[in-house]
Amino acid sequence: MNNGTIKFFNESKGYGFVIDDETKKEYFVHVSGLVDDVKEGDQVEFELKEGKKGLNAVSVKAV
């Protein structure tokens, strides 16, 4: 499990980005990868999964 912060999430478009607290890398997150509802600034736990355009955050849940 990785820990991070939601940088941006657009509910109407169903996607956003999470920044990994340790590596400071930014990962795409789709609404289908959410366990909990999130908003900008939320602290989250997530896993990484290879997607069409690189690693995506999945199983994203608030902590």
PDBQT receptor file of N, H, CA, C and O in Angstrom, charges set to zero:
ATOM      1  N   MET A   1       0.849  -1.197   0.000  1.00  0.00    +0.000 N 
ATOM      2  CA  MET A   1       0.000   0.000   0.000  1.00  0.00    +0.000 C 
ATOM      3  C   MET A   1       0.886   1.248   0.000  1.00  0.00    +0.000 C 
ATOM      4  O   MET A   1       1.870   1.337   0.734  1.00  0.00    +0.000 OA
ATOM      5  N   ASN A   2       0.512   2.189  -0.830  1.00  0.00    +0.000 N 
ATOM      6  H   ASN A   2      -0.287   2.117  -1.426  1.00  0.00    +0.000 HD
ATOM      7  CA  ASN A   2       1.191   3.478  -0.879  1.00  0.00    +0.000 C 
ATOM      8  C   ASN A   2       0.310   4.502  -0.170  1.00  0.00    +0.000 C 
ATOM      9  O   ASN A   2      -0.908   4.344  -0.096  1.00  0.00    +0.000 OA
ATOM     10  N   ASN A   3       0.932   5.537   0.343  1.00  0.00    +0.000 N 
ATOM     11  H   ASN A   3       1.922   5.666   0.283  1.00  0.00    +0.000 HD
ATOM     12  CA  ASN A   3       0.199   6.645   0.965  1.00  0.00    +0.000 C 
ATOM     13  C   ASN A   3       0.392   7.883   0.111  1.00  0.00    +0.000 C 
ATOM     14  O   ASN A   3       1.458   8.097  -0.466  1.00  0.00    +0.000 OA
ATOM     15  N   GLY A   4      -0.658   8.699   0.036  1.00  0.00    +0.000 N 
ATOM     16  H   GLY A   4      -1.525   8.525   0.505  1.00  0.00    +0.000 HD
ATOM     17  CA  GLY A   4      -0.552   9.903  -0.770  1.00  0.00    +0.000 C 
ATOM     18  C   GLY A   4      -1.642  10.909  -0.466  1.00  0.00    +0.000 C 
ATOM     19  O   GLY A   4      -2.414  10.763   0.482  1.00  0.00    +0.000 OA
ATOM     20  N   THR A   5      -1.679  11.933  -1.300  1.00  0.00    +0.000 N 
ATOM     21  H   THR A   5      -1.052  12.052  -2.070  1.00  0.00    +0.000 HD
ATOM     22  CA  THR A   5      -2.629  13.033  -1.165  1.00  0.00    +0.000 C 
ATOM     23  C   THR A   5      -3.294  13.269  -2.510  1.00  0.00    +0.000 C 
ATOM     24  O   THR A   5      -2.631  13.272  -3.548  1.00  0.00    +0.000 OA
ATOM     25  N   ILE A   6      -4.607  13.466  -2.487  1.00  0.00    +0.000 N 
ATOM     26  H   ILE A   6      -5.145  13.463  -1.644  1.00  0.00    +0.000 HD
ATOM     27  CA  ILE A   6      -5.321  13.784  -3.716  1.00  0.00    +0.000 C 
ATOM     28  C   ILE A   6      -4.941  15.206  -4.138  1.00  0.00    +0.000 C 
ATOM     29  O   ILE A   6      -5.205  16.169  -3.418  1.00  0.00    +0.000 OA
ATOM     30  N   LYS A   7      -4.320  15.322  -5.307  1.00  0.00    +0.000 N 
ATOM     31  H   LYS A   7      -4.105  14.539  -5.892  1.00  0.00    +0.000 HD
ATOM     32  CA  LYS A   7      -3.911  16.630  -5.831  1.00  0.00    +0.000 C 
ATOM     33  C   LYS A   7      -5.098  17.328  -6.484  1.00  0.00    +0.000 C 
ATOM     34  O   LYS A   7      -5.290  18.536  -6.345  1.00  0.00    +0.000 OA
ATOM     35  N   PHE A   8      -5.893  16.528  -7.205  1.00  0.00    +0.000 N 
ATOM     36  H   PHE A   8      -5.737  15.546  -7.319  1.00  0.00    +0.000 HD
ATOM     37  CA  PHE A   8      -7.007  17.064  -7.987  1.00  0.00    +0.000 C 
ATOM     38  C   PHE A   8      -7.976  15.918  -8.249  1.00  0.00    +0.000 C 
ATOM     39  O   PHE A   8      -7.551  14.796  -8.522  1.00  0.00    +0.000 OA
ATOM     40  N   PHE A   9      -9.279  16.195  -8.166  1.00  0.00    +0.000 N 
ATOM     41  H   PHE A   9      -9.624  17.106  -7.944  1.00  0.00    +0.000 HD
ATOM     42  CA  PHE A   9     -10.260  15.198  -8.580  1.00  0.00    +0.000 C 
ATOM     43  C   PHE A   9     -11.492  15.906  -9.113  1.00  0.00    +0.000 C 
ATOM     44  O   PHE A   9     -12.106  16.711  -8.412  1.00  0.00    +0.000 OA
ATOM     45  N   ASN A  10     -11.854  15.605 -10.359  1.00  0.00    +0.000 N 
ATOM     46  H   ASN A  10     -11.355  14.951 -10.928  1.00  0.00    +0.000 HD
ATOM     47  CA  ASN A  10     -13.018  16.200 -11.009  1.00  0.00    +0.000 C 
ATOM     48  C   ASN A  10     -14.139  15.169 -10.988  1.00  0.00    +0.000 C 
ATOM     49  O   ASN A  10     -14.119  14.208 -11.758  1.00  0.00    +0.000 OA
ATOM     50  N   GLU A  11     -15.107  15.366 -10.114  1.00  0.00    +0.000 N 
ATOM     51  H   GLU A  11     -15.122  16.146  -9.488  1.00  0.00    +0.000 HD
ATOM     52  CA  GLU A  11     -16.204  14.405  -9.967  1.00  0.00    +0.000 C 
ATOM     53  C   GLU A  11     -17.035  14.277 -11.240  1.00  0.00    +0.000 C 
ATOM     54  O   GLU A  11     -17.458  13.173 -11.582  1.00  0.00    +0.000 OA
ATOM     55  N   SER A  12     -17.276  15.363 -11.940  1.00  0.00    +0.000 N 
ATOM     56  H   SER A  12     -16.932  16.261 -11.663  1.00  0.00    +0.000 HD
ATOM     57  CA  SER A  12     -18.120  15.298 -13.137  1.00  0.00    +0.000 C 
ATOM     58  C   SER A  12     -17.439  14.533 -14.274  1.00  0.00    +0.000 C 
ATOM     59  O   SER A  12     -18.112  13.880 -15.071  1.00  0.00    +0.000 OA
ATOM     60  N   LYS A  13     -16.117  14.610 -14.351  1.00  0.00    +0.000 N 
ATOM     61  H   LYS A  13     -15.570  15.140 -13.704  1.00  0.00    +0.000 HD
ATOM     62  CA  LYS A  13     -15.392  13.879 -15.393  1.00  0.00    +0.000 C 
ATOM     63  C   LYS A  13     -14.919  12.503 -14.909  1.00  0.00    +0.000 C 
ATOM     64  O   LYS A  13     -14.584  11.642 -15.722  1.00  0.00    +0.000 OA
ATOM     65  N   GLY A  14     -14.891  12.297 -13.592  1.00  0.00    +0.000 N 
ATOM     66  H   GLY A  14     -15.164  12.997 -12.931  1.00  0.00    +0.000 HD
ATOM     67  CA  GLY A  14     -14.579  10.988 -13.042  1.00  0.00    +0.000 C 
ATOM     68  C   GLY A  14     -13.115  10.607 -12.993  1.00  0.00    +0.000 C 
ATOM     69  O   GLY A  14     -12.775   9.425 -13.051  1.00  0.00    +0.000 OA
ATOM     70  N   TYR A  15     -12.241  11.607 -12.886  1.00  0.00    +0.000 N 
ATOM     71  H   TYR A  15     -12.517  12.567 -12.839  1.00  0.00    +0.000 HD
ATOM     72  CA  TYR A  15     -10.822  11.285 -12.776  1.00  0.00    +0.000 C 
ATOM     73  C   TYR A  15     -10.080  12.362 -11.989  1.00  0.00    +0.000 C 
ATOM     74  O   TYR A  15     -10.603  13.444 -11.722  1.00  0.00    +0.000 OA
ATOM     75  N   GLY A  16      -8.846  12.024 -11.630  1.00  0.00    +0.000 N 
ATOM     76  H   GLY A  16      -8.422  11.145 -11.846  1.00  0.00    +0.000 HD
ATOM     77  CA  GLY A  16      -8.002  12.970 -10.923  1.00  0.00    +0.000 C 
ATOM     78  C   GLY A  16      -6.595  12.438 -10.791  1.00  0.00    +0.000 C 
ATOM     79  O   GLY A  16      -6.190  11.527 -11.513  1.00  0.00    +0.000 OA
ATOM     80  N   PHE A  17      -5.844  13.019  -9.850  1.00  0.00    +0.000 N 
ATOM     81  H   PHE A  17      -6.173  13.758  -9.263  1.00  0.00    +0.000 HD
ATOM     82  CA  PHE A  17      -4.455  12.638  -9.647  1.00  0.00    +0.000 C 
ATOM     83  C   PHE A  17      -4.143  12.564  -8.164  1.00  0.00    +0.000 C 
ATOM     84  O   PHE A  17      -4.666  13.338  -7.362  1.00  0.00    +0.000 OA
ATOM     85  N   VAL A  18      -3.278  11.617  -7.813  1.00  0.00    +0.000 N 
ATOM     86  H   VAL A  18      -2.853  10.988  -8.465  1.00  0.00    +0.000 HD
ATOM     87  CA  VAL A  18      -2.817  11.459  -6.442  1.00  0.00    +0.000 C 
ATOM     88  C   VAL A  18      -1.300  11.570  -6.449  1.00  0.00    +0.000 C 
ATOM     89  O   VAL A  18      -0.641  11.062  -7.357  1.00  0.00    +0.000 OA
ATOM     90  N   ILE A  19      -0.741  12.235  -5.438  1.00  0.00    +0.000 N 
ATOM     91  H   ILE A  19      -1.276  12.648  -4.700  1.00  0.00    +0.000 HD
ATOM     92  CA  ILE A  19       0.713  12.363  -5.303  1.00  0.00    +0.000 C 
ATOM     93  C   ILE A  19       1.170  11.424  -4.202  1.00  0.00    +0.000 C 
ATOM     94  O   ILE A  19       0.684  11.487  -3.073  1.00  0.00    +0.000 OA
ATOM     95  N   ASP A  20       2.117  10.549  -4.545  1.00  0.00    +0.000 N 
ATOM     96  H   ASP A  20       2.512  10.499  -5.462  1.00  0.00    +0.000 HD
ATOM     97  CA  ASP A  20       2.695   9.610  -3.586  1.00  0.00    +0.000 C 
ATOM     98  C   ASP A  20       3.525  10.385  -2.564  1.00  0.00    +0.000 C 
ATOM     99  O   ASP A  20       4.399  11.166  -2.941  1.00  0.00    +0.000 OA
ATOM    100  N   ASP A  21       3.255  10.173  -1.265  1.00  0.00    +0.000 N 
ATOM    101  H   ASP A  21       2.545   9.539  -0.959  1.00  0.00    +0.000 HD
ATOM    102  CA  ASP A  21       3.960  10.904  -0.209  1.00  0.00    +0.000 C 
ATOM    103  C   ASP A  21       5.454  10.605  -0.191  1.00  0.00    +0.000 C 
ATOM    104  O   ASP A  21       6.257  11.487   0.113  1.00  0.00    +0.000 OA
ATOM    105  N   GLU A  22       5.833   9.377  -0.511  1.00  0.00    +0.000 N 
ATOM    106  H   GLU A  22       5.181   8.660  -0.758  1.00  0.00    +0.000 HD
ATOM    107  CA  GLU A  22       7.233   8.974  -0.426  1.00  0.00    +0.000 C 
ATOM    108  C   GLU A  22       8.041   9.390  -1.657  1.00  0.00    +0.000 C 
ATOM    109  O   GLU A  22       9.103  10.001  -1.532  1.00  0.00    +0.000 OA
ATOM    110  N   THR A  23       7.535   9.058  -2.841  1.00  0.00    +0.000 N 
ATOM    111  H   THR A  23       6.673   8.562  -2.943  1.00  0.00    +0.000 HD
ATOM    112  CA  THR A  23       8.294   9.314  -4.075  1.00  0.00    +0.000 C 
ATOM    113  C   THR A  23       7.991  10.673  -4.699  1.00  0.00    +0.000 C 
ATOM    114  O   THR A  23       8.744  11.146  -5.550  1.00  0.00    +0.000 OA
ATOM    115  N   LYS A  24       6.898  11.298  -4.284  1.00  0.00    +0.000 N 
ATOM    116  H   LYS A  24       6.287  10.914  -3.593  1.00  0.00    +0.000 HD
ATOM    117  CA  LYS A  24       6.419  12.574  -4.844  1.00  0.00    +0.000 C 
ATOM    118  C   LYS A  24       5.994  12.448  -6.298  1.00  0.00    +0.000 C 
ATOM    119  O   LYS A  24       5.817  13.459  -6.978  1.00  0.00    +0.000 OA
ATOM    120  N   LYS A  25       5.823  11.206  -6.792  1.00  0.00    +0.000 N 
ATOM    121  H   LYS A  25       5.967  10.385  -6.239  1.00  0.00    +0.000 HD
ATOM    122  CA  LYS A  25       5.336  10.997  -8.152  1.00  0.00    +0.000 C 
ATOM    123  C   LYS A  25       3.818  11.154  -8.176  1.00  0.00    +0.000 C 
ATOM    124  O   LYS A  25       3.132  10.913  -7.183  1.00  0.00    +0.000 OA
ATOM    125  N   GLU A  26       3.319  11.565  -9.340  1.00  0.00    +0.000 N 
ATOM    126  H   GLU A  26       3.876  11.760 -10.146  1.00  0.00    +0.000 HD
ATOM    127  CA  GLU A  26       1.889  11.803  -9.531  1.00  0.00    +0.000 C 
ATOM    128  C   GLU A  26       1.300  10.659 -10.347  1.00  0.00    +0.000 C 
ATOM    129  O   GLU A  26       1.864  10.257 -11.365  1.00  0.00    +0.000 OA
ATOM    130  N   TYR A  27       0.160  10.136  -9.893  1.00  0.00    +0.000 N 
ATOM    131  H   TYR A  27      -0.298  10.463  -9.066  1.00  0.00    +0.000 HD
ATOM    132  CA  TYR A  27      -0.497   9.024 -10.579  1.00  0.00    +0.000 C 
ATOM    133  C   TYR A  27      -1.933   9.364 -10.906  1.00  0.00    +0.000 C 
ATOM    134  O   TYR A  27      -2.634  10.002 -10.120  1.00  0.00    +0.000 OA
ATOM    135  N   PHE A  28      -2.363   8.927 -12.082  1.00  0.00    +0.000 N 
ATOM    136  H   PHE A  28      -1.794   8.409 -12.720  1.00  0.00    +0.000 HD
ATOM    137  CA  PHE A  28      -3.740   9.092 -12.532  1.00  0.00    +0.000 C 
ATOM    138  C   PHE A  28      -4.647   8.181 -11.709  1.00  0.00    +0.000 C 
ATOM    139  O   PHE A  28      -4.277   7.050 -11.395  1.00  0.00    +0.000 OA
ATOM    140  N   VAL A  29      -5.826   8.670 -11.363  1.00  0.00    +0.000 N 
ATOM    141  H   VAL A  29      -6.127   9.589 -11.618  1.00  0.00    +0.000 HD
ATOM    142  CA  VAL A  29      -6.823   7.831 -10.685  1.00  0.00    +0.000 C 
ATOM    143  C   VAL A  29      -8.180   8.056 -11.370  1.00  0.00    +0.000 C 
ATOM    144  O   VAL A  29      -8.625   9.191 -11.543  1.00  0.00    +0.000 OA
ATOM    145  N   HIS A  30      -8.819   6.949 -11.751  1.00  0.00    +0.000 N 
ATOM    146  H   HIS A  30      -8.458   6.028 -11.610  1.00  0.00    +0.000 HD
ATOM    147  CA  HIS A  30     -10.146   6.987 -12.365  1.00  0.00    +0.000 C 
ATOM    148  C   HIS A  30     -11.177   6.672 -11.290  1.00  0.00    +0.000 C 
ATOM    149  O   HIS A  30     -10.867   5.977 -10.322  1.00  0.00    +0.000 OA
ATOM    150  N   VAL A  31     -12.383   7.167 -11.446  1.00  0.00    +0.000 N 
ATOM    151  H   VAL A  31     -12.635   7.731 -12.232  1.00  0.00    +0.000 HD
ATOM    152  CA  VAL A  31     -13.448   6.942 -10.465  1.00  0.00    +0.000 C 
ATOM    153  C   VAL A  31     -13.646   5.441 -10.203  1.00  0.00    +0.000 C 
ATOM    154  O   VAL A  31     -14.032   5.060  -9.098  1.00  0.00    +0.000 OA
ATOM    155  N   SER A  32     -13.391   4.603 -11.182  1.00  0.00    +0.000 N 
ATOM    156  H   SER A  32     -13.077   4.913 -12.080  1.00  0.00    +0.000 HD
ATOM    157  CA  SER A  32     -13.542   3.151 -10.997  1.00  0.00    +0.000 C 
ATOM    158  C   SER A  32     -12.484   2.585 -10.045  1.00  0.00    +0.000 C 
ATOM    159  O   SER A  32     -12.632   1.469  -9.547  1.00  0.00    +0.000 OA
ATOM    160  N   GLY A  33     -11.414   3.355  -9.792  1.00  0.00    +0.000 N 
ATOM    161  H   GLY A  33     -11.294   4.262 -10.197  1.00  0.00    +0.000 HD
ATOM    162  CA  GLY A  33     -10.365   2.915  -8.880  1.00  0.00    +0.000 C 
ATOM    163  C   GLY A  33     -10.559   3.386  -7.448  1.00  0.00    +0.000 C 
ATOM    164  O   GLY A  33      -9.700   3.159  -6.596  1.00  0.00    +0.000 OA
ATOM    165  N   LEU A  34     -11.690   4.047  -7.177  1.00  0.00    +0.000 N 
ATOM    166  H   LEU A  34     -12.388   4.231  -7.869  1.00  0.00    +0.000 HD
ATOM    167  CA  LEU A  34     -11.954   4.568  -5.837  1.00  0.00    +0.000 C 
ATOM    168  C   LEU A  34     -12.727   3.571  -4.984  1.00  0.00    +0.000 C 
ATOM    169  O   LEU A  34     -13.668   2.931  -5.454  1.00  0.00    +0.000 OA
ATOM    170  N   VAL A  35     -12.319   3.448  -3.727  1.00  0.00    +0.000 N 
ATOM    171  H   VAL A  35     -11.555   3.968  -3.345  1.00  0.00    +0.000 HD
ATOM    172  CA  VAL A  35     -13.076   2.683  -2.738  1.00  0.00    +0.000 C 
ATOM    173  C   VAL A  35     -13.981   3.652  -1.976  1.00  0.00    +0.000 C 
ATOM    174  O   VAL A  35     -15.141   3.347  -1.698  1.00  0.00    +0.000 OA
ATOM    175  N   ASP A  36     -13.433   4.825  -1.642  1.00  0.00    +0.000 N 
ATOM    176  H   ASP A  36     -12.491   5.073  -1.868  1.00  0.00    +0.000 HD
ATOM    177  CA  ASP A  36     -14.160   5.882  -0.921  1.00  0.00    +0.000 C 
ATOM    178  C   ASP A  36     -14.262   7.124  -1.804  1.00  0.00    +0.000 C 
ATOM    179  O   ASP A  36     -13.469   7.299  -2.728  1.00  0.00    +0.000 OA
ATOM    180  N   ASP A  37     -15.238   7.985  -1.518  1.00  0.00    +0.000 N 
ATOM    181  H   ASP A  37     -15.883   7.843  -0.767  1.00  0.00    +0.000 HD
ATOM    182  CA  ASP A  37     -15.300   9.281  -2.183  1.00  0.00    +0.000 C 
ATOM    183  C   ASP A  37     -14.133  10.120  -1.706  1.00  0.00    +0.000 C 
ATOM    184  O   ASP A  37     -13.805  10.108  -0.519  1.00  0.00    +0.000 OA
ATOM    185  N   VAL A  38     -13.498  10.852  -2.617  1.00  0.00    +0.000 N 
ATOM    186  H   VAL A  38     -13.764  10.862  -3.581  1.00  0.00    +0.000 HD
ATOM    187  CA  VAL A  38     -12.348  11.685  -2.261  1.00  0.00    +0.000 C 
ATOM    188  C   VAL A  38     -12.510  13.072  -2.836  1.00  0.00    +0.000 C 
ATOM    189  O   VAL A  38     -13.275  13.299  -3.773  1.00  0.00    +0.000 OA
ATOM    190  N   LYS A  39     -11.760  14.005  -2.243  1.00  0.00    +0.000 N 
ATOM    191  H   LYS A  39     -11.138  13.822  -1.482  1.00  0.00    +0.000 HD
ATOM    192  CA  LYS A  39     -11.713  15.371  -2.752  1.00  0.00    +0.000 C 
ATOM    193  C   LYS A  39     -10.283  15.884  -2.611  1.00  0.00    +0.000 C 
ATOM    194  O   LYS A  39      -9.455  15.268  -1.940  1.00  0.00    +0.000 OA
ATOM    195  N   GLU A  40     -10.010  16.981  -3.229  1.00  0.00    +0.000 N 
ATOM    196  H   GLU A  40     -10.682  17.482  -3.775  1.00  0.00    +0.000 HD
ATOM    197  CA  GLU A  40      -8.678  17.571  -3.207  1.00  0.00    +0.000 C 
ATOM    198  C   GLU A  40      -8.177  17.733  -1.773  1.00  0.00    +0.000 C 
ATOM    199  O   GLU A  40      -8.894  18.246  -0.914  1.00  0.00    +0.000 OA
ATOM    200  N   GLY A  41      -6.942  17.294  -1.519  1.00  0.00    +0.000 N 
ATOM    201  H   GLY A  41      -6.360  16.878  -2.217  1.00  0.00    +0.000 HD
ATOM    202  CA  GLY A  41      -6.332  17.437  -0.207  1.00  0.00    +0.000 C 
ATOM    203  C   GLY A  41      -6.507  16.241   0.708  1.00  0.00    +0.000 C 
ATOM    204  O   GLY A  41      -5.856  16.174   1.751  1.00  0.00    +0.000 OA
ATOM    205  N   ASP A  42      -7.371  15.286   0.350  1.00  0.00    +0.000 N 
ATOM    206  H   ASP A  42      -7.900  15.340  -0.497  1.00  0.00    +0.000 HD
ATOM    207  CA  ASP A  42      -7.588  14.098   1.188  1.00  0.00    +0.000 C 
ATOM    208  C   ASP A  42      -6.345  13.217   1.232  1.00  0.00    +0.000 C 
ATOM    209  O   ASP A  42      -5.663  13.034   0.223  1.00  0.00    +0.000 OA
ATOM    210  N   GLN A  43      -6.061  12.674   2.412  1.00  0.00    +0.000 N 
ATOM    211  H   GLN A  43      -6.615  12.822   3.231  1.00  0.00    +0.000 HD
ATOM    212  CA  GLN A  43      -5.003  11.681   2.575  1.00  0.00    +0.000 C 
ATOM    213  C   GLN A  43      -5.590  10.324   2.223  1.00  0.00    +0.000 C 
ATOM    214  O   GLN A  43      -6.679   9.976   2.680  1.00  0.00    +0.000 OA
ATOM    215  N   VAL A  44      -4.863   9.550   1.403  1.00  0.00    +0.000 N 
ATOM    216  H   VAL A  44      -3.978   9.833   1.032  1.00  0.00    +0.000 HD
ATOM    217  CA  VAL A  44      -5.379   8.271   0.920  1.00  0.00    +0.000 C 
ATOM    218  C   VAL A  44      -4.312   7.179   0.951  1.00  0.00    +0.000 C 
ATOM    219  O   VAL A  44      -3.115   7.451   1.036  1.00  0.00    +0.000 OA
ATOM    220  N   GLU A  45      -4.784   5.943   0.881  1.00  0.00    +0.000 N 
ATOM    221  H   GLU A  45      -5.757   5.722   0.813  1.00  0.00    +0.000 HD
ATOM    222  CA  GLU A  45      -3.947   4.775   0.650  1.00  0.00    +0.000 C 
ATOM    223  C   GLU A  45      -4.344   4.242  -0.713  1.00  0.00    +0.000 C 
ATOM    224  O   GLU A  45      -5.515   4.295  -1.091  1.00  0.00    +0.000 OA
ATOM    225  N   PHE A  46      -3.360   3.723  -1.460  1.00  0.00    +0.000 N 
ATOM    226  H   PHE A  46      -2.409   3.680  -1.153  1.00  0.00    +0.000 HD
ATOM    227  CA  PHE A  46      -3.671   3.221  -2.794  1.00  0.00    +0.000 C 
ATOM    228  C   PHE A  46      -2.652   2.182  -3.232  1.00  0.00    +0.000 C 
ATOM    229  O   PHE A  46      -1.564   2.061  -2.670  1.00  0.00    +0.000 OA
ATOM    230  N   GLU A  47      -3.046   1.440  -4.256  1.00  0.00    +0.000 N 
ATOM    231  H   GLU A  47      -3.930   1.538  -4.713  1.00  0.00    +0.000 HD
ATOM    232  CA  GLU A  47      -2.155   0.484  -4.902  1.00  0.00    +0.000 C 
ATOM    233  C   GLU A  47      -1.902   0.984  -6.313  1.00  0.00    +0.000 C 
ATOM    234  O   GLU A  47      -2.643   1.822  -6.827  1.00  0.00    +0.000 OA
ATOM    235  N   LEU A  48      -0.852   0.467  -6.938  1.00  0.00    +0.000 N 
ATOM    236  H   LEU A  48      -0.250  -0.214  -6.521  1.00  0.00    +0.000 HD
ATOM    237  CA  LEU A  48      -0.537   0.852  -8.304  1.00  0.00    +0.000 C 
ATOM    238  C   LEU A  48      -0.783  -0.322  -9.247  1.00  0.00    +0.000 C 
ATOM    239  O   LEU A  48      -0.490  -1.474  -8.931  1.00  0.00    +0.000 OA
ATOM    240  N   LYS A  49      -1.330   0.008 -10.412  1.00  0.00    +0.000 N 
ATOM    241  H   LYS A  49      -1.569   0.944 -10.670  1.00  0.00    +0.000 HD
ATOM    242  CA  LYS A  49      -1.609  -1.014 -11.418  1.00  0.00    +0.000 C 
ATOM    243  C   LYS A  49      -1.259  -0.432 -12.782  1.00  0.00    +0.000 C 
ATOM    244  O   LYS A  49      -1.558   0.727 -13.067  1.00  0.00    +0.000 OA
ATOM    245  N   GLU A  50      -0.622  -1.244 -13.621  1.00  0.00    +0.000 N 
ATOM    246  H   GLU A  50      -0.379  -2.186 -13.389  1.00  0.00    +0.000 HD
ATOM    247  CA  GLU A  50      -0.260  -0.792 -14.958  1.00  0.00    +0.000 C 
ATOM    248  C   GLU A  50      -1.515  -0.530 -15.780  1.00  0.00    +0.000 C 
ATOM    249  O   GLU A  50      -2.403  -1.378 -15.862  1.00  0.00    +0.000 OA
ATOM    250  N   GLY A  51      -1.579   0.643 -16.384  1.00  0.00    +0.000 N 
ATOM    251  H   GLY A  51      -0.858   1.332 -16.318  1.00  0.00    +0.000 HD
ATOM    252  CA  GLY A  51      -2.697   1.013 -17.236  1.00  0.00    +0.000 C 
ATOM    253  C   GLY A  51      -2.224   1.235 -18.662  1.00  0.00    +0.000 C 
ATOM    254  O   GLY A  51      -1.078   0.927 -18.991  1.00  0.00    +0.000 OA
ATOM    255  N   LYS A  52      -3.093   1.765 -19.508  1.00  0.00    +0.000 N 
ATOM    256  H   LYS A  52      -4.023   2.015 -19.241  1.00  0.00    +0.000 HD
ATOM    257  CA  LYS A  52      -2.753   2.007 -20.910  1.00  0.00    +0.000 C 
ATOM    258  C   LYS A  52      -1.616   3.011 -21.082  1.00  0.00    +0.000 C 
ATOM    259  O   LYS A  52      -0.823   2.914 -22.019  1.00  0.00    +0.000 OA
ATOM    260  N   LYS A  53      -1.549   3.976 -20.167  1.00  0.00    +0.000 N 
ATOM    261  H   LYS A  53      -2.193   4.055 -19.406  1.00  0.00    +0.000 HD
ATOM    262  CA  LYS A  53      -0.553   5.044 -20.297  1.00  0.00    +0.000 C 
ATOM    263  C   LYS A  53       0.404   5.087 -19.113  1.00  0.00    +0.000 C 
ATOM    264  O   LYS A  53       0.931   6.152 -18.791  1.00  0.00    +0.000 OA
ATOM    265  N   GLY A  54       0.639   3.958 -18.462  1.00  0.00    +0.000 N 
ATOM    266  H   GLY A  54       0.212   3.093 -18.724  1.00  0.00    +0.000 HD
ATOM    267  CA  GLY A  54       1.543   3.921 -17.310  1.00  0.00    +0.000 C 
ATOM    268  C   GLY A  54       0.824   3.477 -16.049  1.00  0.00    +0.000 C 
ATOM    269  O   GLY A  54      -0.279   2.934 -16.105  1.00  0.00    +0.000 OA
ATOM    270  N   LEU A  55       1.457   3.714 -14.919  1.00  0.00    +0.000 N 
ATOM    271  H   LEU A  55       2.353   4.155 -14.873  1.00  0.00    +0.000 HD
ATOM    272  CA  LEU A  55       0.896   3.282 -13.642  1.00  0.00    +0.000 C 
ATOM    273  C   LEU A  55      -0.294   4.153 -13.239  1.00  0.00    +0.000 C 
ATOM    274  O   LEU A  55      -0.255   5.377 -13.370  1.00  0.00    +0.000 OA
ATOM    275  N   ASN A  56      -1.351   3.506 -12.747  1.00  0.00    +0.000 N 
ATOM    276  H   ASN A  56      -1.383   2.512 -12.641  1.00  0.00    +0.000 HD
ATOM    277  CA  ASN A  56      -2.535   4.185 -12.235  1.00  0.00    +0.000 C 
ATOM    278  C   ASN A  56      -2.736   3.831 -10.769  1.00  0.00    +0.000 C 
ATOM    279  O   ASN A  56      -2.387   2.736 -10.328  1.00  0.00    +0.000 OA
ATOM    280  N   ALA A  57      -3.299   4.762 -10.025  1.00  0.00    +0.000 N 
ATOM    281  H   ALA A  57      -3.583   5.652 -10.383  1.00  0.00    +0.000 HD
ATOM    282  CA  ALA A  57      -3.670   4.496  -8.640  1.00  0.00    +0.000 C 
ATOM    283  C   ALA A  57      -5.016   3.763  -8.644  1.00  0.00    +0.000 C 
ATOM    284  O   ALA A  57      -5.971   4.198  -9.288  1.00  0.00    +0.000 OA
ATOM    285  N   VAL A  58      -5.074   2.639  -7.912  1.00  0.00    +0.000 N 
ATOM    286  H   VAL A  58      -4.298   2.285  -7.390  1.00  0.00    +0.000 HD
ATOM    287  CA  VAL A  58      -6.311   1.858  -7.790  1.00  0.00    +0.000 C 
ATOM    288  C   VAL A  58      -6.538   1.517  -6.325  1.00  0.00    +0.000 C 
ATOM    289  O   VAL A  58      -5.641   1.695  -5.501  1.00  0.00    +0.000 OA
ATOM    290  N   SER A  59      -7.712   1.037  -6.000  1.00  0.00    +0.000 N 
ATOM    291  H   SER A  59      -8.441   0.893  -6.669  1.00  0.00    +0.000 HD
ATOM    292  CA  SER A  59      -8.080   0.707  -4.614  1.00  0.00    +0.000 C 
ATOM    293  C   SER A  59      -7.802   1.885  -3.681  1.00  0.00    +0.000 C 
ATOM    294  O   SER A  59      -7.269   1.718  -2.584  1.00  0.00    +0.000 OA
ATOM    295  N   VAL A  60      -8.173   3.075  -4.142  1.00  0.00    +0.000 N 
ATOM    296  H   VAL A  60      -8.606   3.210  -5.034  1.00  0.00    +0.000 HD
ATOM    297  CA  VAL A  60      -7.903   4.316  -3.417  1.00  0.00    +0.000 C 
ATOM    298  C   VAL A  60      -8.935   4.484  -2.309  1.00  0.00    +0.000 C 
ATOM    299  O   VAL A  60     -10.138   4.526  -2.564  1.00  0.00    +0.000 OA
ATOM    300  N   LYS A  61      -8.442   4.580  -1.065  1.00  0.00    +0.000 N 
ATOM    301  H   LYS A  61      -7.464   4.546  -0.857  1.00  0.00    +0.000 HD
ATOM    302  CA  LYS A  61      -9.362   4.770   0.067  1.00  0.00    +0.000 C 
ATOM    303  C   LYS A  61      -8.819   5.828   1.026  1.00  0.00    +0.000 C 
ATOM    304  O   LYS A  61      -7.609   5.966   1.200  1.00  0.00    +0.000 OA
ATOM    305  N   ALA A  62      -9.727   6.564   1.637  1.00  0.00    +0.000 N 
ATOM    306  H   ALA A  62     -10.711   6.452   1.495  1.00  0.00    +0.000 HD
ATOM    307  CA  ALA A  62      -9.379   7.623   2.582  1.00  0.00    +0.000 C 
ATOM    308  C   ALA A  62      -8.789   7.011   3.845  1.00  0.00    +0.000 C 
ATOM    309  O   ALA A  62      -9.175   5.920   4.264  1.00  0.00    +0.000 OA
ATOM    310  N   VAL A  63      -7.842   7.736   4.446  1.00  0.00    +0.000 N 
ATOM    311  H   VAL A  63      -7.528   8.623   4.106  1.00  0.00    +0.000 HD
ATOM    312  CA  VAL A  63      -7.253   7.291   5.725  1.00  0.00    +0.000 C 
ATOM    313  C   VAL A  63      -7.545   8.296   6.813  1.00  0.00    +0.000 C 
ATOM    314  O   VAL A  63      -7.136   8.103   7.958  1.00  0.00    +0.000 OA
TER     315      VAL A  63
